[in-house]
Amino acid sequence: MSKRVKASPPGPLLRWFFRAPVGLYRIGLGGLMPMQLQLTTVGRKSGQPRRAVVDVLKHDAATDTYYVVSAWGERSNWFRNLQANPVVRVQVRWRRFVGRATILPEKEAEEFLLDFWRRHRFYVRTMFRLIGVKADTEEEVRAAGAEMRVVAIQPAGA
């Protein structure tokens, strides 16, 4: 059984660092980020569009499904927004579509994170350290995966 690990809430500098890609998408440079997508949810309280750029763990071309991760788990605003309304707008590089989000069960989410970690160890270690989580071993990734949430997004009507 893996020990649960919670990511530290971001400080102002780290929050700016993680929000900077939203600005790149706004000025038309989002296509330069191959492992990320911009997700636009509807604010659960305001009803206004809310943008976040999230990491793509995997794109399943056969089903046109994108798997993304919420590093702060259920505490992320974009995650709570899509729980209230799973219909989202997505931009992946220069492609745009309206999609439907589905939250994966914990065990399946852990497997996606492990697979991503195996393929991109340096990136995962670096990003996890930024949020205060160690990811040097499979056990540490499993522990982090127990708190993080993985979301599958497919184009609407797919």
Disulfide bonds with the S-S distance in Angstrom:
none
